[in-house]
Amino acid sequence: MNRPNLDSMLLATTDPDRLHDWYAAVLDPQADDSMDDYRVLRFGGFHLLIDRRDDVGPTAGDPTRMILNFDVGDARAVAARMDEAGTEWLAPLEDRGGSLFATAKDPDGNLVQIIQLSEKDRAAMESGA
């Protein structure tokens, strides 16, 4: 039996164009497509689907419930693009023993964490240590 594979996430919003434009500008997806009324951004093998919904509020009600973690190659460059976009920071970029972490709010208030692991931390994670 094939095991489940987490492939995508639906991000509901009252303003899909604004949300799409922010994610596309600051995180540089590998693909940026439309499918029916969805905006579909691909990051590695993961797809972020952005959809207009009338049954959600304009901001995230409990943003700490879910945090989107993005593994990035240059956290400083991503943070600079977020600053240029006027992004609000929950936790600005910081060095934690050679790995870089920051937590921002997208335009709807959802939490987005950027992570650039050090080679040491990446090797430990991949080895299961």
N, C-alpha and C positions, 0 to 999 in steps of 0.2 A: 504494500500500500504506500502511495506517495504521501509524504508528510506535507502539512500546510506550509505555504510560503507567503509571508507578509509582503504584499506587492504594492499596496497603495493605501491612501488615506483620503477621505472626503473632508474638505474644509468648507463648511457652510458659512455664508456671509450675506449681508444685505448689499454689499458693493463688490462684486467679483472683479471688476476691472481694476479698482484701486488695489485690492489684495494681490491680484495677478501681477500688476505692474511692479509692486514692491518686491515680491519674491523673485521675479525675473531680473530686476535691476540689481539687487544686492547679492543674490546667491548664484547667478549665472548657470541656469540648468543646462543639462546636456540636450534636452529637447523641450520645445514649447509649442504645444499643439492645441487645437480645439476639437472637441468631440461632442456633437449635439450642442447643448448649452454649457458644457463643462469646459474649463480651461485646464489643460493637463500639462504639468511640468514634470520632467523626468530628472531625477537626481540619482545617478548610478542605476541600480535596478529597481528603485522605488519611485512611485508615481504619486504626485500631489495633485488631487483633483479639486478644483475650486468651483463651487456651485452657488448660484443665487438661491436663497431660501427666504421666504416671508415669515417663517415661524421661529426665527432667531433674532436676537437683539443686535444692535449695531456694534456692540463690544462683547468680548468673551466674559461670560458670567463668573466663571471660576477658572482663570487662566493657569493656575498652578496644577490643575488636574491632569494636564497633558502638556508636555514640552517636546517640541520638535528638535531633535539633535542633528546637527549637520557636521559631518567630518569634513574639514576644509584643509586645503594645502597651504593657505596663507591667511591665517586668522587676522593679521593686521590689515591686509588689503580688504578683506570682507568687512571688518569693523569700520574701515575708512569709508567704504561705499554706504554702509548703514548710516554713518554720521552724515554723509552728503545727502542722504534721503530724509534726514531729520528724525531718525529713529530714536525712540525712548529706550534707555538702558535700565534694566533691572539690576544687572551686575556688569560693569564695564570690563573690558578685556584685562585679564590678569594672568600672570605667569605662575603656575602651580608646579614647581619643581621641574621646569623645562617644558611642560605642556601648557598650552594657552586655552583659556576658557572665557566666554562672555555669554550673558543672557540678555536678549533684547525683546522688545514687544513689537509684533507686527502691527500694521495699521488697525486691526480689530482688537488688539490687546492680547492675542495669543502669544505664548512664550516660545522663543526660538533661541536655541543655544548653539553657538559655534564652538567647535572643538578642534584644536590642532595638537594631536598627541606628539610627544617627543618620540624619537626612535626607540628609546629605552622602554617607555610606557607601551608603545605599539607592539614591540616584541614580546613584552610580558603578557599583553592582552591576547595576542595570537597564540602564544604557547599555553595559555590557560593558567598561568602562574598568578 
